[in-house]
Amino acid sequence: MEAPVPELSPEETGTTRRVFCPPHARKFVLVSAILASSMGFIDGSVVSLAMPAIRADLGGTLVDAQWISNAYMLFLSALVLIGGAAGDVFGVRNIFLAGIGLFMATSLLCALSPDADTLILMRALQGIGAALMVPGSLAIIAKSYPARERGAAIGIWAAYSSLTTAAGPFLGGMLLSFGQDWMWRLIFAINVPIGLLTIGMIVLRVPRDRPSERRALDIAGAVLATGGLGLMAWGLTALGLPPETRAAPPLAWIGVGGAVFVAFIVWEGRARAPMVKLELFRSKAFSGANLYTLALFFGFGAVLFFLPMTLVSAWNAQEWEASLMFLPLSLLIAFLSGRAGRLADRIGPRLPLTVGGLMVALAFGGLAATMPLRQMWLVTLPMLTLMGLGMSILVSPLSAAVMLATPDEDTGLASGINNAVARAAGLMSVAALGAMAGLVFAALAPQGVDVAFGALPSMPLDAAAEQRRVAASDRAFQAVAVTAAGLCLVAAIIAWLTQPHWAAGEGAVLDGEAAPDQAG
């Protein structure tokens, strides 16, 4: 049975912002959003650590392993935009519940998968659930809290989500290191009790919200957006597949996807009830926040993907050791993002986004410069700690910046757009910078032996060849890190030029409207 919808007092609703959730129920919104987003974040990170055990248990091939990961990311990146828009059309609470339910059910089916093909299919369906659940977790916070409290709430959400996300890879790595091959199934099965608890809190404690507008979902726009993003994502991920398994050249898929996405933009400009309001992008702050997301997460995603691979394959680190390298990232976000969110509420997002982007750029540049030292604990870990500090400064202000630049009735859509940009940036970075790293490695690797970037050789090499292989791996990651540093620097410049700023105490965020820009 659904909870009754309580009457809200004028103080709770306000006069200029429609807040559907009364103050006493907001803590349940926050806890449920933390649990739901943690499921999505942990699932994306732990599966890569579990891949060797999954392949051993199911007899999967390398292509199977790639698509166990890619199927999830493909559908998540392609459909997260629709997930955000659906919240505005059908109600954020309804879509959030649907996403959690689908994610939980498919997680159970992943745990019970008898073979690799079934697991790939379930992972694709799990990605659809995540596309509804992940943007819904932020959008339900934005619609439940008045604007003056929203930045702090987003900071708490990011902090506790990061704490659970930090523990996930390490505990998963330890479990896989000392357990049996079948124990990878527990990584998926744990989502069932978490999902049931989250659904129970939402259904029993959180009132229903009314859709922001009485409009039909833009089905044609949804098909074009999904097709465009899906084809481009397929083309990018197909760059890593053997040529004989491709139905067409990857660039052809990317080109067709780009054309379909252009058609989507044209359609949205003419549709009576568009899924994406293109006028949102007329806001310098909104467009700037999404360009910032694209540039920063392009570099960030590449480092997160290729650095553990380099540590394990070239530096002979254990998987649990590689996971510890990123522990400062999650812990710093957990402990500092709430303060960063409150700072953005007081002075605007410009300064936190700029400083955070510069610190991440400096960390990536430091990684590139120090790779030949191969000092994982004395050098690499401090660089990643600096990266974590920069990310902790920018994560909450970035989410708040998107919401500040968006009308209240479109917060779900804005969340979906920003999530789509971040996910697509990660996909593109792995494909594009992976190709670049492969070319650098091939040019420097020992000739006449079967070696590849990010993989251990099939048989032991002589000392000279092994030294060349490790050095080639270092140089390949250096190219990735230098590119990532440049992109993060570009992101910092974008933030400085596009985001609002006001002096503490002078500007105010009033019911969804950012204070006027006080800084020149």
C-alpha positions as CSV (number, residue, x, y, z in Angstrom):
1,M,0.0,0.0,0.0
2,E,1.3,3.4,-0.8
3,A,1.8,6.1,1.8
4,P,-0.9,8.8,1.9
5,V,0.1,12.1,0.5
6,P,0.2,14.6,3.4
7,E,-0.9,18.1,3.0
8,L,2.0,20.5,3.0
9,S,2.0,23.8,4.8
10,P,2.9,27.0,3.0
11,E,6.3,27.0,4.8
12,E,7.0,23.5,3.3
13,T,5.8,24.3,-0.2
14,G,7.1,27.8,-0.5
15,T,5.6,30.2,-2.9
16,T,8.0,29.9,-5.8
17,R,9.1,26.3,-5.7
18,R,7.0,23.2,-5.6
19,V,8.6,20.8,-3.1
20,F,6.5,17.6,-3.0
21,C,8.2,16.0,0.0
22,P,7.6,17.2,3.6
23,P,10.6,17.8,5.8
24,H,10.1,14.7,8.0
25,A,10.2,12.4,4.9
26,R,13.3,13.9,3.3
27,K,15.7,11.7,5.3
28,F,14.1,8.7,3.7
29,V,14.5,10.2,0.2
30,L,18.2,10.8,1.0
31,V,18.9,7.4,2.4
32,S,17.1,5.6,-0.5
33,A,18.9,7.8,-3.1
34,I,22.3,6.9,-1.5
35,L,21.5,3.2,-1.5
36,A,20.2,3.2,-5.1
37,S,23.1,5.2,-6.5
38,S,25.6,3.0,-4.5
39,M,24.2,-0.1,-6.2
40,G,24.8,1.4,-9.6
41,F,28.3,2.7,-8.8
42,I,29.5,-0.4,-7.1
43,D,28.2,-2.6,-9.8
44,G,30.2,-0.8,-12.5
45,S,33.5,-0.9,-10.6
46,V,33.5,-4.4,-8.9
47,V,32.6,-6.3,-12.1
48,S,35.9,-5.5,-13.7
49,L,37.7,-7.0,-10.7
50,A,35.5,-10.0,-10.8
51,M,36.0,-10.7,-14.5
52,P,38.7,-13.3,-14.2
53,A,36.6,-15.3,-11.8
54,I,33.5,-14.9,-14.0
55,R,35.4,-16.2,-17.1
56,A,36.8,-19.2,-15.1
57,D,33.4,-20.1,-13.7
58,L,31.4,-19.7,-17.0
59,G,34.1,-20.6,-19.5
60,G,33.8,-17.2,-21.1
61,T,36.1,-15.9,-23.9
62,L,37.7,-12.5,-24.1
63,V,34.9,-11.2,-26.3
64,D,32.4,-12.5,-23.6
65,A,34.3,-10.6,-20.9
66,Q,34.2,-7.4,-23.0
67,W,30.5,-7.5,-23.5
68,I,29.7,-8.5,-19.9
69,S,31.0,-5.0,-19.2
70,N,30.0,-3.2,-22.4
71,A,26.4,-4.4,-22.5
72,Y,25.8,-2.6,-19.2
73,M,27.6,0.6,-20.1
74,L,26.1,0.7,-23.6
75,F,22.5,0.7,-22.4
76,L,23.2,2.9,-19.5
77,S,24.8,5.6,-21.6
78,A,22.2,5.4,-24.3
79,L,19.1,5.4,-22.1
80,V,20.1,7.6,-19.1
81,L,18.8,10.6,-21.0
82,I,15.4,9.0,-21.4
83,G,15.4,8.0,-17.7
84,G,15.8,11.6,-16.7
85,A,13.0,12.8,-19.0
86,A,10.7,10.0,-17.9
87,G,10.9,11.3,-14.4
88,D,9.5,14.7,-15.4
89,V,6.7,13.0,-17.4
90,F,5.6,10.2,-15.1
91,G,6.9,11.5,-11.8
92,V,10.3,11.1,-10.3
93,R,9.2,8.7,-7.6
94,N,7.5,6.3,-10.0
95,I,10.5,6.2,-12.4
96,F,12.9,5.8,-9.5
97,L,11.0,2.9,-8.1
98,A,10.7,1.3,-11.5
99,G,14.5,1.6,-12.0
100,I,15.3,0.1,-8.6
101,G,12.9,-2.8,-9.2
102,L,14.3,-3.6,-12.7
103,F,17.9,-3.3,-11.4
104,M,17.2,-5.5,-8.5
105,A,15.5,-8.2,-10.5
106,T,18.1,-8.3,-13.2
107,S,20.9,-8.4,-10.6
108,L,19.3,-11.6,-9.2
109,L,19.2,-13.1,-12.7
110,C,22.8,-12.1,-13.3
111,A,23.7,-14.0,-10.1
112,L,21.9,-17.1,-11.4
113,S,23.2,-16.9,-15.0
114,P,24.2,-20.4,-16.3
115,D,26.4,-19.1,-19.1
116,A,28.1,-16.0,-20.5
117,D,25.4,-15.3,-23.1
118,T,22.7,-15.1,-20.4
119,L,24.9,-12.9,-18.3
120,I,25.5,-10.5,-21.2
121,L,21.7,-10.2,-21.8
122,M,21.0,-9.7,-18.1
123,R,23.7,-7.0,-17.9
124,A,22.0,-5.2,-20.8
125,L,18.7,-5.2,-18.9
126,Q,20.5,-4.1,-15.8
127,G,21.8,-1.1,-17.7
128,I,18.3,-0.1,-18.5
129,G,17.3,-0.3,-14.9
130,A,20.4,1.8,-14.0
131,A,19.4,4.4,-16.6
132,L,16.2,5.0,-14.7
133,M,17.7,4.6,-11.2
134,V,20.9,6.7,-11.4
135,P,19.5,10.0,-12.6
136,G,16.4,9.4,-10.5
137,S,18.5,9.3,-7.3
138,L,19.7,12.9,-7.9
139,A,16.4,14.2,-9.3
140,I,14.3,13.0,-6.4
141,I,16.7,14.8,-4.0
142,A,16.4,18.0,-6.2
143,K,12.6,17.8,-6.1
144,S,12.4,17.0,-2.4
145,Y,14.6,19.8,-1.0
146,P,14.2,23.5,-1.4
147,A,16.9,25.2,-3.3
148,R,18.6,26.7,-0.3
149,E,19.1,23.2,1.2
150,R,19.8,21.3,-2.0
151,G,23.5,21.8,-2.3
152,A,24.1,20.4,1.2
153,A,21.7,17.4,0.5
154,I,23.6,16.6,-2.7
155,G,26.8,16.8,-0.8
156,I,25.6,14.3,1.8
157,W,24.3,12.1,-1.1
158,A,27.7,12.2,-2.7
159,A,29.6,11.6,0.5
160,Y,27.8,8.5,1.7
161,S,27.5,7.1,-1.9
162,S,31.3,7.5,-2.0
163,L,31.8,5.6,1.3
164,T,29.8,2.6,0.1
165,T,31.5,2.8,-3.3
166,A,34.9,2.9,-1.7
167,A,34.3,-0.2,0.2
168,G,32.8,-2.1,-2.7
169,P,35.9,-2.8,-4.9
170,F,38.2,-3.6,-2.0
171,L,35.8,-6.0,-0.3
172,G,35.0,-7.5,-3.7
173,G,38.7,-7.9,-4.5
174,M,39.3,-9.6,-1.1
175,L,36.4,-11.9,-1.6
176,L,37.6,-13.0,-5.0
177,S,41.2,-13.3,-3.9
178,F,40.4,-15.8,-1.1
179,G,37.1,-17.3,-2.2
180,Q,35.9,-19.7,-4.9
181,D,35.3,-18.8,-8.5
182,W,31.5,-19.0,-8.0
183,M,31.6,-16.3,-5.4
184,W,31.4,-13.6,-8.1
185,R,27.7,-14.3,-8.0
186,L,27.4,-12.7,-4.6
187,I,28.4,-9.3,-6.1
188,F,25.1,-9.3,-7.9
189,A,23.0,-11.1,-5.3
190,I,23.7,-8.4,-2.7
191,N,21.7,-5.9,-4.7
192,V,18.5,-7.9,-3.9
193,P,18.2,-7.1,-0.1
194,I,19.5,-3.5,-0.7
195,G,16.9,-3.0,-3.4
196,L,14.1,-4.3,-1.2
197,L,15.0,-2.0,1.6
198,T,15.2,1.0,-0.7
199,I,11.8,0.2,-2.3
200,G,10.2,-0.2,1.2
201,M,11.4,3.2,2.4
202,I,10.2,4.9,-0.8
203,V,6.7,3.2,-0.9
204,L,6.0,3.6,2.9
205,R,7.6,6.9,3.7
206,V,7.8,9.2,0.6
207,P,4.7,10.7,-0.9
208,R,4.0,10.6,-4.6
209,D,5.0,13.6,-6.7
210,R,3.0,15.0,-9.5
211,P,4.6,15.2,-12.9
212,S,6.0,18.7,-13.6
213,E,3.9,19.0,-16.8
214,R,1.0,17.1,-18.3
215,R,2.7,16.1,-21.5
216,A,3.3,12.9,-23.5
217,L,6.7,11.3,-23.6
218,D,8.5,12.2,-26.8
219,I,8.6,8.7,-28.3
220,A,10.2,9.7,-31.6
221,G,12.8,11.7,-29.8
222,A,13.5,8.8,-27.4
223,V,14.0,6.4,-30.4
224,L,16.4,8.9,-32.2
225,A,18.3,9.6,-29.0
226,T,18.6,6.0,-28.1
227,G,19.6,5.0,-31.6
228,G,22.2,7.8,-32.0
229,L,23.8,7.3,-28.6
230,G,23.6,3.5,-29.0
231,L,25.2,3.4,-32.4
232,M,28.0,5.7,-31.4
233,A,28.6,3.8,-28.2
234,W,28.6,0.5,-30.2
235,G,31.1,2.0,-32.7
236,L,33.4,3.2,-29.9
237,T,33.4,-0.1,-28.0
238,A,33.8,-2.1,-31.3
239,L,37.2,-0.5,-31.8
240,G,38.5,-3.0,-29.2
241,L,36.9,-6.0,-30.9
242,P,38.7,-8.2,-33.5
243,P,38.1,-7.1,-37.1
244,E,36.5,-10.4,-38.0
245,T,33.7,-9.9,-35.4
246,R,32.6,-6.5,-36.7
247,A,29.6,-6.2,-38.9
248,A,30.9,-2.9,-40.2
249,P,33.9,-0.7,-39.6
250,P,33.6,1.1,-36.2
251,L,33.9,4.5,-37.9
252,A,30.8,3.7,-40.0
253,W,28.8,3.0,-36.8
254,I,30.0,6.2,-35.3
255,G,29.2,8.2,-38.4
256,V,25.7,6.7,-38.7
257,G,25.1,7.3,-34.9
258,G,26.3,10.9,-35.2
259,A,23.9,11.4,-38.1
260,V,21.0,9.9,-36.2
261,F,21.8,12.1,-33.2
262,V,21.8,15.2,-35.4
263,A,18.4,14.2,-36.6
264,F,17.4,13.9,-32.9
265,I,18.5,17.5,-32.3
266,V,16.6,18.7,-35.4
267,W,13.5,16.8,-34.3
268,E,13.6,18.2,-30.8
269,G,13.7,21.7,-32.2
270,R,10.4,21.1,-34.1
271,A,8.5,18.7,-31.8
272,R,5.4,19.9,-30.0
273,A,6.4,18.1,-26.8
274,P,10.1,17.6,-27.0
275,M,11.9,15.3,-24.7
276,V,14.8,17.7,-24.5
277,K,14.1,21.4,-24.3
278,L,16.8,22.9,-26.4
279,E,16.3,26.3,-24.8
280,L,18.0,24.8,-21.7
281,F,21.3,25.0,-23.7
282,R,20.8,28.8,-24.2
283,S,21.8,29.1,-20.6
284,K,25.6,29.7,-20.5
285,A,25.8,28.1,-17.1
286,F,23.9,24.9,-18.2
287,S,25.9,24.5,-21.4
288,G,29.1,25.2,-19.6
289,A,28.4,22.7,-16.8
290,N,27.8,20.0,-19.4
291,L,30.9,20.9,-21.5
292,Y,32.9,20.8,-18.2
293,T,31.4,17.3,-17.5
294,L,32.4,16.1,-21.0
295,A,36.0,17.3,-20.8
296,L,36.7,16.3,-17.2
297,F,35.1,12.9,-17.3
298,F,36.7,12.1,-20.6
299,G,40.1,12.4,-18.9
300,F,39.0,11.0,-15.5
301,G,37.3,7.9,-17.1
302,A,40.4,7.1,-19.1
303,V,42.8,7.2,-16.1
304,L,40.4,5.1,-13.9
305,F,40.2,2.5,-16.7
306,F,43.8,2.3,-17.8
307,L,45.8,2.9,-14.6
308,P,44.7,-0.3,-12.8
309,M,45.4,-2.2,-16.0
310,T,48.9,-0.8,-16.2
311,L,49.6,-1.5,-12.5
312,V,48.5,-5.1,-12.7
313,S,50.0,-6.0,-16.2
314,A,53.2,-4.0,-16.0
315,W,54.0,-3.4,-12.4
316,N,52.9,-6.8,-11.2
317,A,50.5,-5.3,-8.6
318,Q,47.7,-7.5,-7.1
319,E,44.1,-6.6,-7.9
320,W,43.4,-5.6,-4.3
321,E,46.4,-3.4,-4.3
322,A,45.3,-1.6,-7.4
323,S,41.9,-1.1,-5.9
324,L,43.5,0.6,-2.8
325,M,45.1,3.2,-5.1
326,F,41.6,4.7,-5.6
327,L,40.5,4.5,-1.9
328,P,41.6,8.2,-1.2
329,L,39.3,9.3,-4.1
330,S,36.2,7.8,-2.5
331,L,37.1,8.8,1.1
332,L,37.9,12.4,0.2
333,I,34.7,12.8,-1.7
334,A,32.8,11.2,1.3
335,F,34.3,13.6,3.8
336,L,34.7,16.8,1.8
337,S,31.9,17.0,-0.8
338,G,29.3,18.1,1.8
339,R,31.5,21.1,2.6
340,A,32.1,21.8,-1.1
341,G,28.3,21.7,-1.7
342,R,27.7,24.2,1.1
343,L,30.5,26.4,-0.2
344,A,28.9,26.4,-3.7
345,D,25.6,27.4,-2.1
346,R,27.3,30.4,-0.5
347,I,29.6,31.6,-3.3
348,G,28.4,29.9,-6.5
349,P,30.0,27.0,-8.4
350,R,32.6,28.8,-10.4
351,L,35.5,28.7,-7.9
352,P,35.1,25.1,-6.7
353,L,34.8,23.8,-10.2
354,T,37.8,25.7,-11.4
355,V,40.0,24.8,-8.5
356,G,38.9,21.2,-8.5
357,G,39.6,20.9,-12.2
358,L,43.0,22.4,-11.9
359,M,44.0,20.0,-9.1
360,V,42.9,17.0,-11.1
361,A,44.8,18.2,-14.1
362,L,47.9,18.6,-11.9
363,A,47.5,15.1,-10.5
364,F,47.2,13.6,-14.0
365,G,50.3,15.5,-15.2
366,G,52.1,14.3,-12.1
367,L,51.1,10.7,-12.9
368,A,52.5,11.1,-16.4
369,A,55.8,12.6,-15.2
370,T,56.4,10.0,-12.5
371,M,55.5,6.7,-14.3
372,P,59.1,5.7,-15.1
373,L,59.8,5.7,-11.3
374,R,57.3,2.8,-10.7
375,Q,56.8,3.8,-7.1
376,M,53.2,2.8,-6.5
377,W,53.0,3.6,-2.8
378,L,55.5,6.5,-2.5
379,V,54.6,8.4,-5.7
380,T,51.5,7.1,-7.5
381,L,49.3,7.0,-4.4
382,P,50.0,10.7,-3.4
383,M,49.2,11.7,-7.0
384,L,45.9,9.9,-6.8
385,T,45.2,11.5,-3.4
386,L,45.6,14.9,-5.0
387,M,43.2,13.8,-7.8
388,G,40.8,12.7,-5.1
389,L,41.0,16.0,-3.3
390,G,40.3,17.8,-6.6
391,M,37.3,15.6,-7.3
392,S,35.9,16.1,-3.8
393,I,36.0,19.8,-4.4
394,L,34.1,19.6,-7.7
395,V,31.6,16.7,-7.5
396,S,28.8,18.4,-5.4
397,P,29.2,21.9,-7.0
398,L,28.9,20.3,-10.5
399,S,25.6,18.6,-9.6
400,A,24.4,21.8,-7.9
401,A,25.5,23.9,-11.0
402,V,23.3,21.8,-13.3
403,M,20.3,22.1,-11.0
404,L,20.8,25.9,-10.4
405,A,20.8,26.5,-14.2
406,T,17.6,24.5,-14.7
407,P,13.9,25.4,-14.1
408,D,12.3,23.3,-11.4
409,E,10.0,21.4,-13.7
410,D,13.0,20.1,-15.7
411,T,15.3,18.9,-13.0
412,G,14.9,15.2,-13.9
413,L,15.7,16.0,-17.5
414,A,18.7,18.0,-16.6
415,S,20.0,15.2,-14.4
416,G,19.5,12.8,-17.2
417,I,21.4,15.0,-19.7
418,N,24.3,15.5,-17.3
419,N,24.5,11.7,-16.5
420,A,24.4,10.9,-20.3
421,V,27.3,13.3,-20.9
422,A,29.3,11.8,-18.1
423,R,28.7,8.2,-19.2
424,A,29.3,9.0,-22.9
425,A,32.5,10.7,-22.0
426,G,33.7,7.6,-20.2
427,L,32.8,5.3,-23.2
428,M,34.5,7.7,-25.7
429,S,37.6,8.0,-23.6
430,V,38.2,4.3,-23.2
431,A,37.8,3.8,-26.9
432,A,39.7,6.8,-28.2
433,L,42.5,6.9,-25.7
434,G,42.7,3.1,-25.7
435,A,43.4,3.2,-29.4
436,M,46.1,5.9,-28.8
437,A,47.7,3.8,-26.0
438,G,47.7,0.7,-28.2
439,L,49.6,2.6,-31.0
440,V,52.2,4.0,-28.6
441,F,52.7,0.5,-27.0
442,A,53.0,-1.2,-30.4
443,A,55.6,1.2,-31.5
444,L,57.8,0.6,-28.4
445,A,57.0,-3.0,-27.4
446,P,59.5,-5.9,-28.2
447,Q,59.1,-7.2,-31.7
448,G,58.3,-10.8,-32.5
449,V,56.5,-11.7,-29.3
450,D,52.8,-11.9,-28.5
451,V,52.2,-9.0,-26.1
452,A,49.5,-6.3,-25.9
453,F,49.0,-3.2,-23.8
454,G,47.2,-4.0,-20.6
455,A,47.7,-7.7,-20.8
456,L,50.2,-10.2,-19.4
457,P,52.3,-12.1,-22.0
458,S,51.2,-15.6,-22.7
459,M,54.6,-16.9,-21.8
460,P,57.5,-15.5,-19.8
461,L,59.8,-13.1,-21.8
462,D,63.6,-12.8,-21.5
463,A,64.8,-10.0,-19.3
464,A,65.5,-7.5,-22.1
465,A,62.1,-8.1,-23.8
466,E,60.3,-7.8,-20.4
467,Q,62.0,-4.6,-19.7
468,R,60.9,-3.2,-23.1
469,R,57.3,-4.4,-22.5
470,V,57.1,-2.6,-19.1
471,A,58.6,0.6,-20.5
472,A,56.2,0.5,-23.4
473,S,53.3,0.1,-21.0
474,D,54.5,3.1,-19.0
475,R,54.8,5.3,-22.1
476,A,51.4,4.2,-23.3
477,F,49.8,5.3,-20.0
478,Q,51.8,8.5,-20.0
479,A,50.2,9.4,-23.3
480,V,46.8,8.8,-21.7
481,A,47.6,10.8,-18.6
482,V,49.0,13.8,-20.5
483,T,45.8,13.9,-22.6
484,A,43.6,13.6,-19.5
485,A,45.5,16.4,-17.8
486,G,45.0,18.7,-20.8
487,L,41.3,18.0,-20.9
488,C,40.9,18.7,-17.2
489,L,42.7,22.0,-17.7
490,V,40.2,22.8,-20.5
491,A,37.4,21.9,-18.1
492,A,38.7,24.4,-15.5
493,I,38.8,27.2,-18.0
494,I,35.3,26.4,-19.1
495,A,34.1,26.6,-15.5
496,W,35.8,29.9,-14.9
497,L,34.2,31.4,-18.1
498,T,30.7,30.0,-17.7
499,Q,29.7,29.5,-14.1
500,P,28.1,32.0,-11.7
501,H,29.9,33.4,-8.7
502,W,28.8,35.8,-5.9
503,A,30.3,37.1,-2.7
504,A,29.4,35.2,0.4
505,G,26.4,36.9,2.0
506,E,25.6,39.0,-1.0
507,G,24.1,36.5,-3.4
508,A,21.3,34.1,-2.4
509,V,19.8,31.0,-4.0
510,L,16.1,31.6,-3.9
511,D,13.7,28.8,-4.8
512,G,15.5,27.4,-7.8
513,E,17.0,30.6,-9.1
514,A,20.7,31.3,-8.9
515,A,21.9,34.6,-7.6
516,P,23.0,37.1,-10.2
517,D,26.7,36.9,-11.1
518,Q,28.5,39.3,-8.9
519,A,32.0,38.6,-10.1
520,G,33.5,40.0,-13.2
